[in-house]
């Protein structure tokens, strides 16, 4: 998807936004797509060690997940290319 936004100088600029609901894939994609000088910000779950989902039956399902581990794996994979 491409959205148009206004910056402070009131100039139109286009930014590309990709929606990925799988957090592991989203982290890997952004790290793999980063160019020299880019800053990657992984926000919202840095210190947490699990994700909590609905189990579809009114309860919750907890899955072990670490943003830091996933980012490290993606960085190692990228360095190995």
C-alpha positions as CSV (number, residue, x, y, z in Angstrom):
1,X,0.0,0.0,0.0
2,X,1.2,3.5,-0.6
3,X,-0.2,6.4,1.4
4,X,0.3,10.1,0.9
5,X,1.1,12.2,3.9
6,X,2.0,15.9,4.5
7,X,5.3,16.7,6.1
8,X,6.1,19.9,8.0
9,X,6.9,21.8,4.9
10,X,3.5,21.0,3.5
11,X,5.1,19.1,0.6
12,X,3.3,15.9,-0.4
13,X,5.5,12.8,-0.1
14,X,4.6,9.1,-0.7
15,X,5.6,6.5,1.8
16,X,5.1,2.8,1.3
17,X,3.4,0.9,4.1
18,X,3.3,-2.9,4.1
19,X,0.9,-4.6,6.5
20,X,2.1,-7.9,7.9
21,X,0.1,-9.5,10.7
22,X,2.8,-12.1,11.5
23,X,5.1,-10.3,13.9
24,X,8.1,-12.7,13.2
25,X,7.8,-12.1,9.4
26,X,7.3,-8.3,9.9
27,X,10.5,-8.0,11.9
28,X,12.5,-10.1,9.5
29,X,11.1,-8.2,6.5
30,X,11.9,-4.8,7.9
31,X,15.5,-5.9,8.9
32,X,16.1,-7.5,5.5
33,X,14.7,-4.4,3.6
34,X,16.7,-1.9,5.6
35,X,19.3,0.1,3.7
36,X,22.5,1.8,5.0
37,X,21.5,4.8,7.1
38,X,18.0,3.4,7.9
39,X,16.7,3.2,11.4
40,X,14.6,0.1,12.4
41,X,12.3,0.6,15.3
42,X,10.5,-2.4,16.8
43,X,8.0,-0.9,19.2
44,X,5.4,-2.2,21.6
45,X,6.7,-5.6,22.9
46,X,10.4,-5.3,23.4
47,X,10.6,-6.6,27.0
48,X,7.7,-9.2,26.7
49,X,8.5,-12.8,26.3
50,X,5.1,-14.0,25.0
51,X,2.2,-13.1,22.7
52,X,-1.4,-13.6,23.9
53,X,-4.1,-14.6,21.4
54,X,-7.7,-15.5,21.7
55,X,-8.2,-19.2,21.5
56,X,-11.5,-18.8,19.7
57,X,-13.5,-20.3,22.6
58,X,-13.5,-17.4,25.0
59,X,-10.1,-18.1,26.5
60,X,-6.5,-17.1,25.8
61,X,-3.6,-18.8,24.2
62,X,0.0,-17.8,25.2
63,X,2.9,-18.3,22.8
64,X,6.5,-17.8,23.7
65,X,7.9,-15.0,21.6
66,X,10.7,-12.5,21.9
67,X,11.2,-9.5,19.6
68,X,14.8,-9.4,20.6
69,X,15.5,-13.0,19.7
70,X,13.6,-12.6,16.3
71,X,15.6,-9.5,15.5
72,X,18.9,-11.2,16.4
73,X,18.0,-14.1,14.1
74,X,17.1,-11.8,11.3
75,X,20.3,-9.8,11.7
76,X,22.4,-13.0,11.7
77,X,20.6,-14.2,8.6
78,X,21.1,-10.9,6.9
79,X,24.8,-10.9,7.7
80,X,25.2,-14.4,6.2
81,X,23.9,-13.3,2.8
